[in-house]
Amino acid sequence: MEHVKWVWRVWKEEKKFLFFLFFMTLLSTFVTVAYPFIFKILFDNLNKILTSKIKVENPMSEIYRIVYFLLGIGIVRVFSGMYPTLRAFMNYRFEHKLRVKYFSYILKKDFSFFNNFRTGDIVTRLTDDLSDFPKICWFLCSGIFRALDSSSKIFFCLSVMFLLNWKLALFSILPIPLMVAIFYMLSSKLYLSFKMNQESISEINNQLEMSFSGIKIIKSYNKENQYNRFFEKALGIRMRTEMDLIKLNSLIHLIYEYIDRIAQIVVILFGGMLVLKGEISVGTFYAFYTYLSILIYPVLDLPQLFVSGKQSFVNIDRLEEIKDYPVKTYKSGKGIKIEKIESIEFKEVSFAYDERNLILEKLSFNVKKGERIIIVGQVGGGKSTLLHLLSGFLIPKSGSILINGIPIEDLDLKNYRDKVGFVLQEPLLFSGTLRENVLFGVDEYEKDDYEKVLNIVNMEEEIKRFKQRDETILGQRGTSLSGGQKQRISIARALMKKPQLLIFDDITSSLDTGNEKKLWESLEEFLKDRITIVVSHRLATIKYMDKVIFLNERKAKGCYTHEQLYTGEPDYRMFIDKEREWKKEE
């Protein structure tokens, strides 16, 4: 019942098309059923004229009358011929609308969603699950109206057949229950084959996504042949599942073809006997034979559409699973907008990805406008998690995060994030030009600001060496650039927003010491009157910061200068001495 409600919700927005398609279905059925009946009248009248059972002054007038009627039906048939095209149009219309709708749902999900759903699986749900036979959009229009078309043809054809001669009608439809029974015997196997085929398609998409996104790793480890075998194996599984579907469908059609022939033989034998006895006319015999031919495919279609519907319901569930996946987000609803970010305070903030294992425990610190803070600690100590909490991507298990003294849950998060520049540890660039990537978060900009930002990240001279300058098309994820270039463009993208809070997640990991030194020196002026929070595993970065937050065993050890922490915190001193990285880089 839930699936039916879902279908109705989709169609509610297209009521005009719904009623028009309903009318076209009935019109198409009328034309199909009327043709054999008109020819019955034609044959019977011709037969009566030829056998002189009726006298007509102008025999051709009777034929002309029927021909005119057939022409009228033919004109109607031209219009009803648009019916399949209109169904196909609606299939594509639904495909577009649903893809946009569910893509927007995905964009609103938090990080846990992307941890639970593989990229290839998400792509499959938005592409293959929606399009083509027998997927959602095909079923929404073509499937439903083909079922209506088949049902109406069965009903009206049988009604006319029983009105013409109930005994011949009864004999004619005797094989039909056998067809339905055979189909239901095979339907469960057919459904299982559909499901396995869908899973194999998802697996292929996952293989492609992993292979192309990790191509550098695959090549560096000389694993091309291994991944080629993985892909070949996945393709083999898909081919076998598709061949199973083809075999089953071929078997069903073969059986139905034989049953169709049996039904035709029954009509010829029993109907011929009735004609010879004079119980039915030649026209009635022709009408029965034609109606039987019309009936076969709707009778075949209905059970198939039933299974296709079940398959579509599986795909609908897969889509709804995306929509219904819980989003952990702030629900205060106050939506307070702020003009500037003056201060940040963490008050006893704890966080866990599950109910048992705390990642951060009772973190407390505050940062004021103009301060540059670095967060250091062991790998996996929760440094990046802290940044995601600060960005509003994650919700604390307990405690409060205050922005200008206002709980973050009371803020308008869109307004807040407009004032935040976030640069990830792994630089992510989009397909497009270098300029488009730098201006990604900006609607309007001054040319001077653009050039200034490129100068800050030390990219101005390098861009001049590109053949097309900043109009250079970058490969997917910026594969045509070095790691350092990608990272500097990511930083430039954050700076173009003129954010009041800059969050850098280990941004210098792909920069050499010289470029890092230039970067921080260039940023000196820009960072004034802004809050800067940096996560870094390169301890030499500490010298460019005002204060240090040391994360140790899930807790924050102060927010002090390096000298204060090194002198007063034994764990921090041990961490620094053990790493020895700072002295090496000095």
C-alpha positions, 0 to 999 in steps of 0.5 A, a space after each residue: 500500500 505504501 508503494 501505491 501511495 508513493 506512486 500517487 504522490 508522484 502523479 499528483 503533480 501531473 494530474 492533467 497528464 494523468 487524465 489525458 493518458 487515461 482518456 487516450 488509453 480508453 480511446 486506444 482500446 475502443 479503436 482496437 476492439 472496434 476494428 474486428 467488429 466492423 469487419 465482422 459487419 462488413 463480411 456478414 453483409 457482403 456474404 448476405 449480398 453474395 448469397 442473395 439473402 438480402 437485396 440491395 439496389 446498390 451493393 457498393 453503397 453498403 461497402 462505402 458506408 463501412 469504408 467511411 466508418 473505417 476511415 473515421 476509425 482510422 483518423 481516431 487511430 492516428 491520434 491514438 497512435 500518439 499514445 505510446 509516444 506520450 507515455 515515453 515522454 512522461 517516462 523521461 519527465 519522471 526520470 528528470 524530476 525524480 533524479 533532481 529530487 533525490 539528488 537534492 536529498 543526498 546533498 542534505 545528508 551528513 557524513 554518516 550517510 556517505 560512510 554507509 552508502 558506497 559511491 557506486 551504489 548511490 550512482 546506480 540508485 540515481 541512474 539505473 534504478 530510475 531509467 529503462 525497463 522495468 525500472 521506476 520511471 518506466 513503471 510509473 507511466 508505461 507500466 501502469 498504463 500498459 496494465 490499464 490498456 491490457 486490462 481494458 482490452 481483455 475486458 472489452 474483447 471478452 465482453 464482445 466475444 461472449 455477446 457474439 457466442 458464449 460457447 465459442 468464447 468459452 472454448 477460446 479462452 480455455 488456454 488462458 488460465 494455463 498461461 497465467 499459471 505457467 507465468 506465476 510458477 516462473 515469476 519468483 525465479 524471474 524476480 530473483 533474477 531481476 534482483 541479482 542483475 540489479 546488484 551486479 550493476 551496482 557492483 560494476 559501478 562500484 568497481 568503476 568508481 574505485 578504479 578511476 578514483 584510485 588510478 594513481 594508487 593502482 598504477 603505483 602498485 602495478 595492480 592494473 592486471 589485478 583490477 582488470 580481473 576484478 572488473 572482468 569477474 564483475 562483468 561475468 556475473 552481470 552477463 550470467 544474470 542477464 543471460 538468466 533473464 533472457 533465458 527465462 523470458 525466452 522460455 515464457 514467450 516460447 510457451 505462450 507462443 505454443 499456447 497461442 497456436 493451440 488457442 487458434 487451432 481451437 477457434 478454427 476447429 470449433 468455430 469452423 464447425 459452428 460456421 458449418 452448422 450455421 450457428 455463427 457467421 463467417 464475420 463472427 468467426 473472423 472477429 473471434 479469431 482476431 479478438 483471440 490474437 488481440 487477447 494473447 499479448 494483454 494476457 501475457 503482459 499483465 503477469 509480466 507487468 505484475 513482476 515488473 511492478 514488484 521489481 519497481 517497488 524494490 527500486 522505489 524502496 532503494 530510493 526511499 532508503 536514501 530519503 529516509 536515512 536519518 540526518 543528524 542535524 541541529 533542530 533548534 529552528 531559531 535561525 539566528 544570523 550573525 554579521 561577524 564571527 568574533 569568538 568561538 568557545 567549546 564547553 565540555 564538548 564530547 563526541 562519539 560516532 557510536 554510543 560506546 567509543 568517545 572520540 572527544 571527551 569534555 573539550 573546553 577552550 575558546 578562541 578570539 578574533 585575530 587568533 591563529 590556533 593549531 591543533 596537534 596530537 596523535 594520528 586518529 586522536 579526533 583532530 579532524 572530527 573537532 573541525 567537523 564539529 566546528 563546521 556544524 557537520 557533526 553534532 556533539 554528544 554533549 556540551 556546547 559549541 558557542 559562536 559569539 556566545 550563541 549556541 551553534 544549534 541556534 544559528 542559521 547554519 547556511 549564514 554561518 557557513 558562508 563565513 567559514 572557509 574550509 580546506 580539506 586535507 585531501 584537496 578536491 577540485 572539480 572538473 572545469 577550469 582553474 578559474 571556476 575552481 577558485 571562484 567556486 564559492 563566490 557569486 560576485 568578485 573583484 578582479 583585484 581580489 582574485 589576483 591577490 588571492 592567487 598571489 597569496 597562494 603563490 600560484 600567479 607565476 605558475 598559472 602564467 606558464 599554463 598554455 591557457 592560463 586560468 582557463 586551463 581545463 582541469 581533469 577530474 579531481 584536478 588530476 592534471 595538477 601536482 598535489 601542491 598545486 591542487 592544495 594551493 588552489 583549494 586554499 585560494 578557493 577558501 580565501 576568495 570567500 573572504 571568510 571570518 573563520 578559516 579552517 585548515 585540515 593539514 593543508 601543508 602536508 602536500 607542500 614543501 617547506 619552502 612553499 609552506 613558509 611562503 604561504 604563511 608569510 603571504 597569509 600574514 596580512 590576510 589572517 588579521 582580524 580573522 580566526 584561523 584554526 589549523 590541524 597539522 601533523 607537521 610540527 614546524 607549522 606551530 611557529 606560525 601559530 599563536 596558540 596550541 591545542 594538544 589533543 591527548 587521550 580524547 581530551 584537550 590540553 589547554 589553548 596556550 602558546 607553544 612555550 607555555 604548553 611545552 613547559 607546563 604539560 609533560 605529555 605535550 613535551 613528550 609528544 614534541 620530543 618524540 616526533 623531533 620533526 620540528 627540530 629537523 625542519 628548523 
